[in-house]
Amino acid sequence: MTEAIKDLLYKIADDQLIIGHRNSEWTGLGPMLEEDIAFSSMAQDKVGQSLAFYNLLHDLGESDPDTVAFMRNANQFHNCQLVELPIGEYDFSLVRHFLFDHAEMIRFEMLSNSAVEEIAQLARKLVGEIRYHVMHADVWIKQLGVGDTRERLQKALEMALPYALGIFEESKYEQDLISNDIFSGEQALRDTWQSSITTVLTETELQLPDLTTLTPLIGGRYGDHSDHLQPLLDEMSEVFKVDPGADW
Amino acid sequence: MDSLDPRIQRLNFPKWEKDLEKNHLDQLETYEVFVQTKEGKPYQHEGVVHASNSDMAFLFAKEQFGRRYTCTGMWIARSSDVSVSQTTEADKSVYDFVEASANSDQLESCEVFHLYKRGKQHRHVGAVQAANYEHALSESKKTIDEQKTVYNVWVIKSSDLLKSAEEDKVIWSTLPEKQFRDAIAYKGADKIKEFKEKQANS
């Protein structure tokens, strides 16, 4: 069962670390000062959340968080491919943020009732941060999902959706996690996610395509990634690798 | 353009021949932000954000003025919805110049904020039922028990304030742990001192 729990923790932590790093690439380049600070803060939250999960992994016998975060290669990461894609333009980054954080909020609400008390406690603690992230995404999507900006957002949505469906790639331990009440499973998460994003999108002029016609881009949970992940890892770990013992 | 920042380098900016021109006054309108730092404490003015509407202003205010220390609630008002009194000096209070006025028109709830020291922040002192701004000042003078000298008063209709929802308070719950957002948490001066001593000794 420990392997199943580790697998669950790794995918959550890796998603957060990678999207946190990606979104931090907007720092200093955001569309306006206030948004730059808000988006950067959320990126920082994500990296902080990943640290909390890497600490749980460390308690289960994995290496220390810095080593886990900075010393693995792309094929050892369990994040979905959605989070590793380049930031693109702001429309794509906002749409990814919207699709990812709705799933994240539901995942954390589910985990708040996990049979593993350490996970449940952490999920309950972080759900407030994610609530703001979702609020931020929803306000932007409602603001830009109408009028002149609708078309750009629609395109970004269509580009991001097959990757977003890859969030819900099932673990090889899926049934163990479900039957032991550790996590209610990716399929249940996906169903709730779909109704959650639909509720927001119906307040805009954006069209959600029939998701059953899309082929999810999967593989990320098993270490199969796009060409974008390794360069991100090289850049993220550059300073750490120069002096792994540095205190800063 | 060559940059040491790989993110900038990736953008492949063309070399700028001349400075880009910026339109005059192309900013969004401003919103005033009031923060409650602890349950039960009065809301206090913290600053201003630019935004296209009050929902956006709330998003920005949350990270502009509620990203450090503690926060239990936030109010947002469009700057143009704030009625501002004259500013008094020395031992004169704004209320010394307010005359009692009665009004039988439709009354509305108005939030009142006092400034006790120039350069400091306005603090929420209560709400009054009033028909207009002058009436609000008069009602406030009559009903709000104020011992201190008030140098400036802001009045905002309660319906013009966007107040954070009770169930959204959890968005600030992890703030006290985010000490990494304070420069002081890095003990930079200590590290520089230690580094210099090491250099001097080697």
HADDOCK unambig.tbl for C-alpha pairs under 7 A between the chains (distance, minus, plus):
assign (segid A and resid 25 and name CA) (segid B and resid 7 and name CA) 6.67 0.50 0.50
assign (segid A and resid 34 and name CA) (segid B and resid 49 and name CA) 6.94 0.50 0.50
assign (segid A and resid 34 and name CA) (segid B and resid 60 and name CA) 5.48 0.50 0.50
assign (segid A and resid 34 and name CA) (segid B and resid 64 and name CA) 6.88 0.50 0.50
assign (segid A and resid 35 and name CA) (segid B and resid 60 and name CA) 6.26 0.50 0.50
assign (segid A and resid 37 and name CA) (segid B and resid 63 and name CA) 6.65 0.50 0.50
assign (segid A and resid 37 and name CA) (segid B and resid 64 and name CA) 6.95 0.50 0.50
assign (segid A and resid 38 and name CA) (segid B and resid 60 and name CA) 6.04 0.50 0.50
assign (segid A and resid 38 and name CA) (segid B and resid 63 and name CA) 5.15 0.50 0.50
assign (segid A and resid 41 and name CA) (segid B and resid 63 and name CA) 6.90 0.50 0.50
assign (segid A and resid 128 and name CA) (segid B and resid 170 and name CA) 4.59 0.50 0.50
assign (segid A and resid 128 and name CA) (segid B and resid 171 and name CA) 4.33 0.50 0.50
assign (segid A and resid 128 and name CA) (segid B and resid 173 and name CA) 6.59 0.50 0.50
assign (segid A and resid 129 and name CA) (segid B and resid 171 and name CA) 5.09 0.50 0.50
assign (segid A and resid 131 and name CA) (segid B and resid 171 and name CA) 6.28 0.50 0.50
assign (segid A and resid 132 and name CA) (segid B and resid 171 and name CA) 5.58 0.50 0.50
assign (segid A and resid 136 and name CA) (segid B and resid 59 and name CA) 6.03 0.50 0.50
assign (segid A and resid 139 and name CA) (segid B and resid 55 and name CA) 6.89 0.50 0.50
assign (segid A and resid 139 and name CA) (segid B and resid 56 and name CA) 6.75 0.50 0.50
